Amino acid sequence: MFQAAGAVLGTILMFVLIVVLIAIFTMVPVGLWVTAFFSGVKVRLSDLIGMRLRRVKPRRIVNPMIKATKGGMHINIADLEGHYLAGGNVDTLVDALIAAERADIELNFEQAAAIDLAGRDVLEAVQVSVNPKVIETPNISAVAQDGIEVVVIAKVTVRANIDRLVGGAGEETIIARVGEGIVTTVGSSNSYKEVLENPDNISRMVLSKGLDSGTAYEILSIDIADVDVARNIGARLQTDQAEADKRIAEAKASERRAMAIAREQEMHAEVEAMRARVVEAQSQVPLALAEALKNGNLSVDGYYRLENLKSDTSMREAIAKGSESTDEEKDI
């Protein structure tokens, strides 16, 4: 009976020991500590346990630490852990520091950490500092003074400026400034032919403006890759202006025509009114004669003389019209 109880107790103790060992090896990455020890990195088991408790993956810190030590750099493991907790990329940071050390570029840990936390690729920045890259602008349209539009494509060779990576403008600003410089330079040219004959003038003028001020890059050169002749903007503007003038003239002519028609209608109305007054006056003549005869203001002899005068006048008018018709027939 005692032997059976001892066997059960031994089994329980063995199980507890196994559980404790598993917990220890889970909390303490002994294998990683051994690797760091033989790599020359001094890291304590308590530091690794602390990383576990702070929910930091020890491998993310120790492996870059080993890389930095083998690269001849001395970095505090607490700084790497702090950078990791701040959301930085520890592995890229260490690679950038090693690359800067090999290229003899002055870059300390604080500066590299600030660049990485600012959202820029610090390793790419170091690589661009060593090996400049080329930025190609999109099609840039500009118009010379003779009204001809030209389309320019430029290639800008830039090198990263480590000191201005934090707070410095990016590639979009470089492209925008180069485009503005090209438009200004082409616009100051008397003719598009000058642009086609000497495209290097654009490069010199744009490069002399100091377009890399306040940016994270240093412009090394600006090369004009292509210049194409596009539309005749001046002729198009003149055509549009002529069309606009034509429409204005037509509108003014229509206005004058409408005013003339209105005036003609007014005159016609006035003539009709005068004719109506004449007819009305003529209708009053017999009444006036009758009144004059009645009142004795006009004698019967006088009335007949008036009628004879009217007949003579009508006869003369008829003779005159007949003479005019005869003259016209003779001319024919």
C-alpha positions in Angstrom: 0.0 0.0 0.0 2.8 2.4 0.9 4.6 1.5 -2.2 1.5 2.3 -4.3 1.1 5.7 -2.6 4.8 6.5 -3.1 4.5 5.6 -6.8 1.4 7.9 -7.2 3.2 10.7 -5.3 6.3 10.3 -7.5 4.1 10.5 -10.6 2.5 13.7 -9.4 5.8 15.3 -8.6 7.1 14.3 -12.0 4.1 15.9 -13.6 4.4 19.0 -11.6 8.1 19.2 -12.4 7.4 18.8 -16.1 4.8 21.6 -16.0 7.2 23.9 -14.1 9.9 23.2 -16.7 7.5 23.9 -19.5 6.4 27.2 -17.9 10.0 28.2 -17.3 11.1 27.4 -20.9 8.0 29.3 -22.1 8.6 32.4 -20.1 12.4 32.2 -20.4 13.7 31.7 -24.0 16.7 29.8 -22.9 17.7 28.9 -26.5 17.7 32.6 -27.5 19.8 33.4 -24.4 22.3 30.8 -25.3 22.5 32.1 -28.9 23.0 35.6 -27.6 25.6 34.5 -25.2 27.7 32.7 -27.8 27.2 35.7 -30.2 28.9 38.1 -27.7 25.7 39.8 -26.7 25.3 40.3 -23.0 21.6 39.9 -22.1 20.3 38.7 -18.8 17.6 36.1 -18.3 15.7 38.7 -16.2 15.7 41.0 -19.3 14.1 38.3 -21.4 11.5 37.5 -18.8 10.7 41.2 -18.5 10.2 41.3 -22.3 7.7 38.5 -22.0 5.9 40.3 -19.3 5.8 43.5 -21.3 4.5 41.5 -24.3 7.6 42.1 -26.3 8.8 39.3 -28.5 12.4 38.8 -27.3 13.5 37.5 -30.7 12.5 40.9 -32.3 15.0 42.5 -30.0 17.8 40.0 -29.5 18.3 39.1 -33.1 18.8 42.8 -34.2 21.1 43.2 -31.2 23.2 40.2 -32.4 23.3 41.8 -35.9 24.4 45.1 -34.5 27.1 43.5 -32.3 28.5 41.5 -35.2 28.5 44.8 -37.2 30.7 46.4 -34.7 28.1 48.7 -33.2 27.3 49.1 -29.5 23.6 49.6 -28.9 21.8 49.5 -25.6 19.1 46.7 -25.6 16.8 49.0 -23.6 16.9 51.5 -26.4 15.9 48.8 -29.0 13.1 47.7 -26.8 11.9 51.2 -26.3 11.9 51.8 -30.0 9.9 48.6 -30.5 7.3 49.6 -28.0 7.0 53.0 -29.7 6.0 51.3 -32.9 9.3 51.4 -34.8 10.9 48.8 -37.0 13.9 47.6 -35.0 15.4 45.3 -37.7 15.3 48.1 -40.3 16.8 50.5 -37.9 19.7 48.3 -37.1 20.3 47.6 -40.9 20.3 51.3 -41.6 22.8 52.0 -38.8 25.1 49.3 -40.1 24.8 50.6 -43.7 25.5 54.1 -42.6 28.5 53.0 -40.6 29.9 51.1 -43.6 29.3 54.1 -45.9 30.9 56.5 -43.5 27.6 58.5 -43.1 27.1 60.2 -39.8 23.9 58.7 -38.4 23.3 58.1 -34.7 20.7 55.9 -33.0 18.4 58.8 -31.9 18.4 60.3 -35.4 17.7 57.0 -37.1 14.9 56.2 -34.6 13.3 59.6 -35.2 13.4 59.1 -38.9 11.9 55.6 -38.6 9.1 56.8 -36.2 8.4 59.7 -38.6 7.2 57.1 -41.1 10.1 57.2 -43.5 12.2 54.2 -44.5 15.5 55.0 -42.8 17.3 52.1 -44.6 16.1 53.4 -48.0 17.2 56.9 -47.0 20.7 55.6 -46.3 20.8 53.7 -49.5 19.7 56.8 -51.5 22.4 58.8 -49.8 24.9 56.3 -51.1 23.3 55.6 -54.4 21.2 58.6 -55.7 17.9 57.8 -57.4 16.2 59.3 -60.4 12.7 60.8 -60.2 10.9 61.2 -63.5 8.4 63.9 -63.8 5.0 63.5 -65.6 4.2 65.4 -68.8 4.6 69.1 -68.0 2.8 71.5 -70.4 4.2 75.0 -70.8 3.6 77.8 -73.3 6.3 80.0 -74.9 5.7 83.7 -75.6 4.8 82.9 -79.3 1.8 80.9 -78.1 3.1 77.4 -78.9 2.6 74.8 -76.2 5.5 72.3 -75.5 5.3 69.2 -73.4 8.4 68.5 -71.3 9.5 65.4 -69.4 12.4 65.8 -67.0 14.5 63.3 -64.9 15.7 64.6 -61.6 18.6 62.9 -59.9 18.4 63.3 -56.1 20.3 62.2 -53.1 18.8 61.8 -49.6 19.7 64.4 -47.0 19.9 62.6 -43.7 19.8 65.8 -41.7 16.5 67.0 -43.3 14.6 63.6 -43.4 12.6 64.6 -40.3 10.4 67.5 -41.3 11.6 67.7 -44.9 9.3 67.6 -47.9 9.2 64.5 -50.1 9.3 63.6 -53.8 5.9 65.2 -54.5 7.3 68.6 -53.6 10.4 68.0 -55.8 8.3 67.1 -58.8 6.0 70.1 -58.2 8.8 72.6 -57.9 10.6 71.2 -60.9 7.3 71.5 -62.9 6.9 75.1 -61.8 10.5 75.9 -62.8 10.0 74.4 -66.2 6.8 76.3 -66.8 8.4 79.6 -65.8 11.5 79.0 -67.9 9.5 78.0 -71.0 7.2 80.9 -70.5 10.1 83.4 -70.5 11.3 82.0 -73.9 10.5 84.2 -76.9 9.8 81.2 -79.1 9.3 77.5 -78.8 12.2 77.0 -81.2 14.5 78.3 -78.5 13.3 75.6 -76.2 13.8 72.9 -78.8 17.2 74.2 -79.7 18.6 74.5 -76.2 16.7 72.3 -73.7 19.8 72.4 -71.4 18.8 76.1 -70.7 15.8 74.7 -68.9 18.0 72.5 -66.8 20.4 75.3 -65.8 17.6 77.8 -65.1 15.6 75.3 -63.0 18.7 74.0 -61.1 19.8 77.5 -60.2 16.5 78.2 -58.3 17.4 76.0 -55.3 14.4 73.8 -55.5 15.6 71.4 -52.9 15.3 73.9 -50.1 13.3 72.5 -47.2 13.1 69.0 -48.7 14.6 65.7 -47.6 16.6 65.5 -50.8 19.5 67.2 -52.5 19.0 67.8 -56.3 22.2 66.7 -58.1 21.0 67.3 -61.7 17.9 67.9 -63.8 18.0 66.4 -67.3 15.4 67.1 -70.0 14.4 63.7 -71.3 11.9 64.8 -73.9 10.4 67.9 -75.5 7.4 67.7 -77.8 5.5 70.5 -79.6 1.8 70.4 -78.8 -1.0 72.9 -79.6 -0.8 76.5 -80.9 -2.4 78.1 -77.9 -1.9 81.6 -79.2 -3.8 80.9 -82.5 -6.5 79.2 -80.6 -6.9 82.1 -78.2 -7.1 84.5 -81.2 -9.7 82.3 -82.9 -11.8 82.2 -79.7 -11.4 86.0 -79.4 -12.5 86.5 -83.0 -15.5 84.3 -82.5 -16.4 86.2 -79.3 -16.1 89.5 -81.2 -18.3 88.1 -84.0 -21.0 87.1 -81.6 -20.9 90.5 -79.9 -21.2 92.2 -83.3 -24.1 90.0 -84.3 -25.8 90.8 -81.0 -25.4 94.5 -81.5 -26.6 94.3 -85.1 -29.7 92.4 -83.9 -30.3 95.1 -81.3 -30.1 97.8 -84.0 -32.4 95.9 -86.3 -34.9 95.5 -83.6 -34.7 99.2 -82.7 -35.2 100.1 -86.4 -38.2 97.8 -86.7 -39.7 99.4 -83.6 -39.1 102.9 -84.9 -40.7 102.0 -88.3 -43.7 100.6 -86.5 -43.9 103.8 -84.4 -43.7 106.0 -87.6 -46.3 103.8 -89.3 -48.6 104.3 -86.3 -48.0 108.1 -86.4 -48.8 108.2 -90.2 -52.0 106.2 -89.6 -53.0 108.6 -86.8 -52.3 111.6 -89.0 -54.4 110.0 -91.8 -57.2 109.4 -89.4 -57.1 113.0 -88.4 -57.1 114.1 -92.0 -60.2 111.9 -92.8 -61.9 113.3 -89.7 -61.1 116.8 -90.8 -62.3 116.1 -94.4 -65.5 114.8 -92.9 -66.0 118.1 -91.1 -65.6 120.2 -94.3 -69.2 119.7 -95.7 -70.6 120.5 -92.3 -68.5 123.6 -92.1 -69.7 124.7 -95.6 -73.3 124.1 -94.6 -72.9 126.1 -91.4 -71.2 128.9 -93.3 -74.0 129.0 -95.9 -76.6 128.9 -93.2 -75.0 131.7 -91.2 -74.4 133.8 -94.3 -70.6 133.6 -93.9 -70.4 132.1 -97.4 -72.5 133.2 -100.4 -73.8 130.8 -103.0 -71.5 132.5 -105.6 -68.6 132.0 -103.4 -69.5 128.3 -102.9 -69.7 127.7 -106.7 -66.4 129.5 -107.2 -64.9 127.2 -104.6 -66.3 124.2 -106.4 -65.0 125.4 -109.7 -61.5 126.0 -108.1 -61.6 122.4 -106.9 -62.6 121.1 -110.3 -59.8 123.1 -112.0 -57.3 121.8 -109.5 -58.4 118.2 -110.1 -58.2 118.7 -113.9 -54.7 120.1 -113.6 -53.6 117.2 -111.5 -55.0 114.7 -114.0 -53.3 116.5 -116.9 -50.0 116.6 -115.0 -50.2 112.8 -114.3 -51.0 112.2 -118.0 -47.9 114.2 -119.0 -45.7 112.2 -116.6 -47.0 108.9 -118.0 -46.3 110.1 -121.6 -42.7 111.1 -120.7 -42.1 107.7 -119.1 -43.4 105.9 -122.2 -41.1 108.0 -124.4 -38.2 107.1 -122.3 -39.0 103.5 -122.6 
